[in-house]
Amino acid sequence: MSKKYMYLFGAALLALTGIGATAQSAQAKTAHHYRTNVTRNVNANSYFVNAPQSIGSNARVIKGTASKGFRVTLQNGKKVLASTYANKKTGRYTLRIPKGLKADMHLTVTAQKGYWHPYRVIFVKTPANQKAAVQANKKVNKKVAKKTVKKPVKKSVKKTVKKTPKVTTKSSVNATVAQLKNQMNDLKIRNAKERVLYNRDEADLAKIEADTSSKVAAKRANLKAIIANAEQALAELDDETGNVKTTNKNAKQRIRKSAKKVNKKANKVNRNRKTTRKSNKANKVTVKTPNGNWQSYNQRWNLSQKRGLNEQAYKNGRYGKKYISNAPYKVNSVKNNVWTISYQNRNKNQSMTLQFLTNNNFKLTSQNGHKTNVSFVRY
């Protein structure tokens, strides 16, 4: 083979290898460009953006929803008109549109975060066309609403359950009747005893009033007799001399002053009699046995034949240490409205004396041989 053919063959091989390399590089470039521009078809519910289909040229705000935390931008071609971020909790966003929109423009709303960028296209219309489109959408929505039929809702029926009445027997009825009769008899006996005591007190008051009224009447009669005798003597002396008349005037004044003093004393006696009568009625003590709930400035007592004697510290609405609990006790009356109570506390015999001032008030005069002066009130 000659050298010419060798050169030609080599040149042909070089040309073929160069063409293949250029083709491979071109394929590689196109493949890389394709990967950068194409968005992968990922789950549609995870990445999205919603926007109105059309707006008027006089619109200034666009509202919608997008994927939470995505950046939302409004573009006219490559020019960015507005941008914001979707709310991280709700995904809502609002874009402020600048002035200068014109009809028949095509705007794009994109939500972008990293590799993903879903978008929507918005058509710009004139205000009149936009109103017409909105009204047409409303009519369509009304027709769809009429077609949807509401299903009847079943009302929940409450089941009435009849309660079984309580069965009452004759024996239980008779027992309750007997209890009521016993209570009525006790009340009658108490009322009778209280009436007897009241009548006695009324009789004593009537005697006192009669004695005081008779004494006052006797004093008044004596004073009147003295005044009459004095006036007669003065009249006799008036006839004798004129000097005696002047002295008689002074004597009359003295007698009248003494009479006024006596009348004042008599009125005081009547007032005292009325006050004593009222105080006797108010302070009438009719205590058979000391029992019930009693309170001092730092203690509370509970006296009952069933539960016994209970003594506990009490101050400012709070209970404290319990000194005596359910101790059996005995009661003896010493004088009028004075009682002694003997009881056992911690295997020791103890006693105390009470002096009742009223039905709802007494004084603890002594306790276990020590003199005291503590007042208790019923509560």
Beta strands, then each sheet from edge to edge (+ up, - down):
strand 1: 54-56
strand 2: 61-65
strand 3: 71-76
strand 4: 79-85
strand 5: 92-96
strand 6: 106-112
strand 7: 119-125
strand 8: 292-295
strand 9: 299-304
strand 10: 308-315
strand 11: 318-327
strand 12: 329-335
strand 13: 338-344
strand 14: 349-358
strand 15: 361-367
strand 16: 370-378
sheet 1: 1+ 7+ 6- 3+ 4-
sheet 2: 2+ 5-
sheet 3: 11+ 10- 9+ 8- 16+ 15- 14+ 13- 12+
end
